[in-house]
Amino acid sequence: MTMTIPTLDTLSIGWPITRLGVSFFPVYLAANQLPAITTGEASRLEVDELDEPSVHALRVRNPGDKPVLVVEGEHFLGNKQNRSVNVTVLVPSLSDLKIPVSCLERGRWGRPQASRRDDAFTAARVRAQKNEGISRSGSREGDQDAVWGEVDAMLSRESVQSPTAAAADVKRASHRRKPSRDTAVRELVDRGPLPGQCGIVVVHGSWVTSMDLFGAPNLLAAHWGALVRSHLLESPAAKGNPSATRVLDIVRRFAFAPARQAPGVGLGVEHRVSDDRLTGHALTLNGAMVHAAFFTKGK
């Protein structure tokens, strides 16, 4: 079999950190040559509504002299409603782009508010539903109704009342009600990624749930806190002990799965994977990994 997503043959994993039944395996990526890229708050990315606003799109502007990485799953609050980025985008320097997004706040569409990044990524189950919808539809808009359904299910599981059905309200309620969760988040955020670490594979009990892999350690570091917060939003449904062998099996399945390729929204090439076990995507630039993520199906 031929690996369909480049550079994953250089991936290795380390010993996990486990808190509240959630394990974070560090991921390392060798021999990956990227140009200088900025991301996160340091990028000074500007996010606005289109001139003719749409639920499914936002405009981003890169005022800097380096490409800016906008990561699938980033959660932007404000504007006319809160949105989650649908695909990873590398925005060229000194340019603006229309990017595909999904709404995570069904009950608000009104006067625009100031845009800001949430300090947590979109919850993994919502990201999984979003990616599955994109794979099924063949459109970067995906299945908005399915995303709203998953947000509603998350609010229900956590017994959160939200006047606008906003996914962001889960985080506020969850950490207020469960101090142990807040303590675990603060500990892991303060610890930060390990030297050279480029990503994480997340495991609930013994069940591998997802991976986020970046092309360089500084790109992971910029999103570390937001990723940790998102993965500790909900209690894991699966029990058991994490297994490095199982993690590597799933990563290998992702690497060798048939991938549909398309030009990126900005720079680079998109690779999209979906089979009976997982759904995911990657963005590469001149054969080098920029960002990849997968989500498993099942539990």
LUMTOR-701458 format. One record per residue (C-alpha): residue number from 0; y, z, x. Coordinates in steps of 0.001 Angstrom, whole numbers, plus 500000, padded with zeros to 6 digits. Layout:
N
NUM,Y,Z,X
...
This chain:
299
0,500000,500000,500000
1,503562,499316,501102
2,506214,501984,500890
3,508826,500731,498444
4,511625,503230,499197
5,512690,502957,502858
6,512703,505852,505377
7,510574,508272,503329
8,507846,507891,505951
9,509992,510084,508238
10,510203,512927,505697
11,508832,516388,506465
12,508949,519720,504637
13,509281,523341,505678
14,508386,526775,504359
15,509756,527481,500865
16,512097,530176,499596
17,510966,531571,496213
18,513174,533419,493743
19,512392,534210,490074
20,509362,531916,490112
21,511315,528937,491488
22,510487,527714,495015
23,512790,525581,497145
24,510994,523610,499874
25,513379,522380,502611
26,513137,518659,503341
27,513988,517009,506659
28,514599,513321,507294
29,514443,511779,510764
30,515698,508431,512081
31,518210,507777,509312
32,521417,506123,510477
33,524335,506322,508069
34,528024,505610,508637
35,530533,508388,508030
36,530442,509317,504321
37,532286,512038,502429
38,531213,513740,499204
39,531972,516713,496983
40,535343,518421,496800
41,536320,517356,500328
42,536233,513694,499298
43,539383,513989,497133
44,537730,511708,494586
45,539835,511188,491450
46,538019,511042,488099
47,539664,509709,484924
48,538928,508078,481599
49,539055,504294,481396
50,542169,502687,479918
51,540009,502227,476814
52,537923,505449,476941
53,534164,505226,476487
54,531505,507925,476157
55,529362,505989,478621
56,531798,505470,481527
57,534434,507070,483727
58,536761,505657,486367
59,536596,507072,489899
60,539157,506409,492632
61,538540,506856,496351
62,541906,507307,498120
63,540332,507882,501535
64,539264,505685,504446
65,535539,506551,504173
66,533011,505772,501430
67,532549,508606,498912
68,529116,509587,497626
69,528988,510425,493903
70,525559,511891,493151
71,523459,511345,490038
72,523530,514634,488136
73,527015,515747,489185
74,528656,517366,486170
75,532337,516587,485575
76,534147,518871,483132
77,537284,518020,481194
78,538576,514543,480345
79,537761,513770,476689
80,534326,515411,477032
81,532064,516724,479802
82,529923,514031,481482
83,526991,513761,483883
84,526778,510914,486414
85,523871,508582,485545
86,523245,506913,488917
87,524153,507708,492495
88,527171,505652,493579
89,528719,505025,496993
90,532396,504271,496305
91,534025,502062,498971
92,537139,503321,500702
93,540494,502715,499024
94,538921,501469,495811
95,538181,502408,492237
96,535052,501853,490163
97,533766,502220,486634
98,530691,504471,486822
99,528004,505068,484152
100,527789,508586,482707
101,526167,510539,479872
102,527936,513003,477596
103,526893,516664,477871
104,529320,517935,475204
105,528552,516268,471899
106,531097,518190,469824
107,534333,517266,471637
108,536211,513982,471889
109,539911,514588,471864
110,542974,515003,474013
111,541908,514606,477671
112,541763,517742,479802
113,542133,517927,483565
114,538968,516701,485264
115,537041,518988,487623
116,533559,519276,489068
117,531330,521931,487573
118,529993,524305,490213
119,526461,523440,489022
120,524669,520128,488780
121,523294,519032,485430
122,520114,520996,484603
123,516966,519339,485945
124,515377,518814,482502
125,518482,516991,481299
126,518577,514878,484470
127,514916,514020,483945
128,515570,512905,480362
129,518569,510889,481529
130,516561,509109,484241
131,513675,508391,481884
132,516056,506832,479371
133,517571,504596,482034
134,514110,503466,483164
135,512980,502731,479594
136,516124,500880,478544
137,516795,498993,481752
138,520471,499891,481263
139,522479,502388,483298
140,523787,503825,480016
141,520312,505208,479247
142,519521,507015,475988
143,522460,509200,474964
144,520718,510584,471860
145,517792,511786,473987
146,520191,513480,476424
147,521950,515270,473559
148,518548,516326,472243
149,517608,517866,475591
150,520953,519682,475812
151,520395,521074,472298
152,516876,522194,473298
153,518252,523945,476394
154,520902,525754,474339
155,518189,526829,471877
156,515771,528057,474580
157,518497,530208,476102
158,519825,531324,472657
159,523323,530098,473525
160,525880,529370,470814
161,528236,526581,471896
162,530973,525335,469530
163,530941,521892,471175
164,527206,521775,472111
165,528206,521847,475783
166,525550,522143,478474
167,528065,524026,480638
168,527915,526977,478212
169,524293,527685,479207
170,525301,528673,482732
171,527999,531078,481597
172,525729,532822,479093
173,522633,532797,481296
174,524169,534568,484268
175,526028,537055,482096
176,522823,538096,480327
177,520504,538075,483359
178,522055,539808,486393
179,518899,539153,488459
180,519499,535425,488094
181,523102,535786,489195
182,521993,537836,492217
183,519402,535229,493223
184,521946,532436,492934
185,524528,534237,495056
186,521937,535044,497726
187,520720,531453,498057
188,524198,529931,497884
189,525432,532280,500624
190,522367,531524,502745
191,522997,527777,502637
192,520656,525050,503856
193,518767,525387,507135
194,519903,523520,510269
195,518991,519867,509909
196,517886,520230,506287
197,518554,517120,504176
198,517082,518029,500797
199,514969,520222,498556
200,511776,519876,496565
201,511765,522334,493651
202,508559,523938,492357
203,508131,526140,489257
204,505131,528371,489908
205,502660,525760,491157
206,504241,522815,489310
207,506368,520410,491388
208,509396,519563,489244
209,511918,517587,491265
210,513440,516522,494570
211,516950,515797,495807
212,517128,514191,499246
213,520287,513186,501097
214,520668,510889,504069
215,522332,513522,506257
216,522526,517349,506373
217,526278,517458,505685
218,525778,515599,502392
219,523270,518216,501192
220,525515,521058,502394
221,528385,519778,500229
222,526199,520043,497090
223,523978,522981,498035
224,525525,525590,495765
225,525693,523275,492763
226,522028,522300,493141
227,520840,525903,493513
228,522784,526987,490424
229,521349,524136,488355
230,517735,524930,489265
231,518106,528614,488433
232,519679,527967,485032
233,516402,528357,483148
234,513261,530410,483608
235,510265,528363,484827
236,507533,527609,482302
237,504747,527212,484883
238,503035,529970,486873
239,500976,530034,490045
240,501719,529623,493739
241,503585,526746,495386
242,501558,524354,497530
243,502927,522243,500392
244,499984,519863,499966
245,500873,519296,496326
246,504515,518744,497256
247,503616,516097,499833
248,501259,514382,497361
249,504056,513999,494812
250,506570,512846,497431
251,504051,510268,498649
252,503515,509069,495071
253,507287,508598,494720
254,507540,506757,498046
255,504774,504270,497238
256,505438,503730,493522
257,506622,500238,492486
258,510416,500229,492505
259,512870,497951,490702
260,515763,497023,492971
261,519316,496140,492010
262,522714,496063,493714
263,524391,499470,493562
264,527390,500127,491334
265,529335,500431,494580
266,527877,499969,498052
267,524141,499811,498752
268,520953,499012,496852
269,519426,500997,493970
270,515666,501584,493793
271,514310,502852,490444
272,510811,504280,489945
273,508961,505299,486781
274,505249,505841,486159
275,503072,508224,484162
276,503745,511141,486529
277,507396,510897,487565
278,510720,509120,487226
279,513316,508753,489937
280,515695,506642,491928
281,517146,506106,495398
282,520260,504550,496884
283,519985,502948,500312
284,522609,501375,502568
285,521486,498772,505098
286,517970,500196,504904
287,519060,503830,505433
288,518625,506561,502817
289,521819,507726,501086
290,520335,509802,498253
291,517034,509970,496373
292,515803,512103,493496
293,512703,512326,491329
294,511602,514398,488333
295,507996,514900,487294
296,506710,514516,483744
297,504555,517031,481956
298,505062,520797,481921
